[in-house]
Each structure stands twice: as C-alpha cells, then as structure tokens.
Amino acid sequence: MIAKSRFRCHRAMGGAECQKVLDLGCGDGSLLKYLKEARNAHGYGIEIADANILACVKKNVNVIQMDLEAGLSEFEPQSFDFVILSQTLQAMHNIELVVKEILRVGKHALSPFPISATGDAAFRC
Amino acid sequence: MLGHITYLSDDVMGEKFGRILKNDVFQFGYGVEFEVESYLRYQGDKFADSFDANTYLLMTKALDYFDPTHHHRVSLSAALQPAQADFLVISFTSDWRFAPGRSREIVKALLDNDRSVSYAEITAAHGHDAFLMPDPHYHALVRAYMNNIRVRHEQEAGSSRRLDATDRDCRRPPT
C-alpha cells in the first residue's frame, strides 16, 4: 500500500523537478528519500514518534519532531510546493486545524487515505 | 545556587527531595531545615571550593550578552541566512535552561532559510543535565547523524580520488 501511495504521490506531483515538499506524519522517511532520489525534491518530514525520527536521520532525511495537532507555526505561508499527508489524516483528532494549516503552508496538498476494505487509498489533490 | 538549580529539573528535584524536612518539625529559624537546602548548601560549598566565583559572574554576563541577532539588529532568520552547514538540533523536554521552545526558534529560523535541518525533542527527566546521561535514543540519533557525515566524506574523498585518476588519464599522452 505504501508503494502504491508513493507512486501516486509521485504521479500527482507532475513533471517538475526540484519541488519543495513537506511530508506530514512522514513515518520512517521512505517517501521523502524516494522523492529526493527520484525527483531531486527538497523537503522536510514531520513526525512525533522517536523511532521514526531516528529512522529518518539514518536515511539522511530532514525531519522535525513536533505534534501536527498543534498546527504548523514553524512554517511560513505558501512555503511548500507540495504538502503530503499520507496515510495520516484518519489518525488525526484536530482534522480541521490540520487541513487549514496544510492549505496555509502549501501551494498543493496531497492526502491519500485508506477508504476501501481492500486497504486501497483514495486520492485527493 | 540558582545556577545549579537550572541544570536540574522540577521533576528530579521533586522526586529526590520534595518537601522533606531534616527534622520532623519546623524550626522557625534561618538554618537548614529542608533536605533540598542541605543539598544546595553542600553543592554551593563544593562549587565555591572548586571555582572562582568571578568565573560564574563572568559566564552569567556572557550568557546575558549572547544574542546572535544583536550586531545586525535583525531577526534570527536573517542572522542565520549566511549559514551553509547542515544542522541537527536536539532539545530535552525538561531542560529549562535551553528550553525546547528556544531550540524551535532556531529550527524555524533555519527552515525560513531552507537549510538542511532535523530536530528531535528527547523526552527526559533530568533537565539540562540530561545531555550528560546515557540516553539510548539521544545517543543513537547523534551516532546516526555523525555516521552519515562520515559516509558522505568518504564518498566525496572517493570521488575526488577518482577525479584525480581521471585527470591523470587525461594528461597521459595518447599512445
């Protein structure tokens, strides 16, 4: 499922190279590492779990440890080409604030989330 | 002793001493009555024997004067704009000397400049002294970050050696 989500994020980002990306709830940093290598994308991940912070640092992926539910005050308006909230929205409590913050800091927003019984991901840009 | 307290944390002081009295009843005097007073007095005497008090005054002034934005009268983001390095910023949740909030200001200034930065907030009970404790997560993070630096240097050294070899090949007269 993660590979499929990664492919869809890749496809949805279009053809442009060197995009600036913010991955919210970036897990172990796989998507950002992939986007850096495949697309030369520059970006940051946001994570809260210690183990994932370590996994990102090991992968040489920039990661900021903070609680998404408190908003994205560290980031300036429209400072990212893409904000990705992959497989994370369904786990949030303060969804309205998170979505507003995504739209504030990003020019485009991607939020694939599980919707069907097969674990496939619906996709909205 | 105020300085010493800032190296510790509220939790640790509470756990270690709380409001425990040396004797069971209040003495209503100015002597040492609480265990924490006894501890601080002991540490104070130890510090006074080991260090010149002027050192503390001087260091306190140095800390007061430290302001990376002072010379340019600009924001922290503007002050860090010339920075070229990659950054790993780590704070400890119970550190009230270098509080996580201050570290996040640094992180924000680096993000404003698109610098390569990672930030970790280590859950720790030991206050400012936490960085001296053998915290496995903190050590693993620093180790992983330093290891990446080593790998990058080795790769760069390898590629420059390869470049040297290519240069030599190019200079070699055609046979």
Contacts between the chains, C-beta under 8 A, distances in Angstrom:
chain1	res1	chain2	res2	distance
A	20	B	114	7.6
A	42	B	114	7.3
A	44	B	111	7.1
A	44	B	117	7.8
A	50	B	120	7.8
A	50	B	123	7.5
A	50	B	137	5.4
A	53	B	118	7.7
A	53	B	120	5.1
A	53	B	141	7.0
A	54	B	137	6.8
A	54	B	140	5.5
A	54	B	141	5.8
A	54	B	144	6.3
A	56	B	118	7.0
A	57	B	88	7.4
A	57	B	118	5.7
A	57	B	120	7.7
A	57	B	141	5.6
A	57	B	144	4.7
A	57	B	145	5.5
A	57	B	148	7.6
A	58	B	144	4.6
A	58	B	148	7.6
A	60	B	148	5.1
A	61	B	118	8.0
A	62	B	116	5.7
A	62	B	117	6.1
A	62	B	118	5.3
A	63	B	118	5.1
A	63	B	119	7.5
A	64	B	107	6.4
A	64	B	111	7.7
A	64	B	117	7.6
A	64	B	118	7.0
A	64	B	119	4.6
A	65	B	119	5.6
A	65	B	120	5.0
A	65	B	121	4.9
A	66	B	104	7.7
A	66	B	119	7.6
A	66	B	121	7.6
A	73	B	108	8.0
A	74	B	104	6.6
A	74	B	107	6.3
A	74	B	108	4.6
A	74	B	111	5.8
A	75	B	111	6.5
A	76	B	112	6.4
A	79	B	111	7.9
